Amino acid sequence: GAVVSQHPSRVICKSGTSVKIECRSLDFQATTMFWYRQFPKQSLMLMATSNEGSKATYEQGVEKDKFLINHASLTLSTLTVTSAHPEDSSFYICSANGQETQYFGPGTRLLVL
Amino acid sequence: AQSVTQPDIHITVSEGASLELRCNYSYGATPYLFWYVQSPGQGLQLLLKYFSGDTLVQGIKGFEAEFKRSQSSFNLRKPSVHWSDAAEYFCAVEITGGGNKLTFGTGTQLKVEL
């Protein structure tokens, strides 16, 4: 099946710094990618829809200036958490739109100290 | 707004026993329905999906699910559970024409006793 990778798999950063997470579709092209956030013992919450060549569409309550999304190519979307704070610590998951379903990356564990 | 309910947070079954994970959705029309499995360190993997047609759908790893419109349910079943099935299971819905956005249930953690 289609493969989606995420890098890094886990990252620890200091409060106030920015962190970039990459999401790549390895064997297919995706005009649309999605970014989710998953809190411990909770479900995945859609943060934004990333569209290649255009601005991302953010879900209600998600700060677009804090969570910068760039989808510069058909195989790469990036999520940058700017000025990270401890409450941003979470598990971030991306997915890429394939035929009839989304293919998910393995996730990135972010810990902000 | 649509919602997805998975009533069981945790389920423990013995290896070889049958399994049923419940999923109910709330939406005016019939959405597309999915079951995903999440194992530690791995991305969500699609087990099966329902778009239309036969209400009993077969998936990978011996799983099946039945769509019941009258109950707004899409329960996942497996006749004989293997220890490797221990994982987190998510039900998800997609509104037709909704830009492929998925709404997930809260998940059910499956534990398999040997």
Chai-1 contact restraints between the chains, C-beta under 6 A:
chainA,res_idxA,chainB,res_idxB,connection_type,confidence,min_distance_angstrom,max_distance_angstrom,comment,restraint_id
A,S43,B,F104,contact,1.0,0.0,6.0,A-B,restraint_1
A,S43,B,T106,contact,1.0,0.0,6.0,A-B,restraint_2
A,S43,B,G107,contact,1.0,0.0,6.0,A-B,restraint_3
A,L44,B,F104,contact,1.0,0.0,6.0,A-B,restraint_4
A,N97,B,N100,contact,1.0,0.0,6.0,A-B,restraint_5
A,T101,B,L46,contact,1.0,0.0,6.0,A-B,restraint_6
A,F104,B,G43,contact,1.0,0.0,6.0,A-B,restraint_7
A,F104,B,L44,contact,1.0,0.0,6.0,A-B,restraint_8
A,G105,B,G43,contact,1.0,0.0,6.0,A-B,restraint_9
A,P106,B,Q42,contact,1.0,0.0,6.0,A-B,restraint_10
A,P106,B,G43,contact,1.0,0.0,6.0,A-B,restraint_11
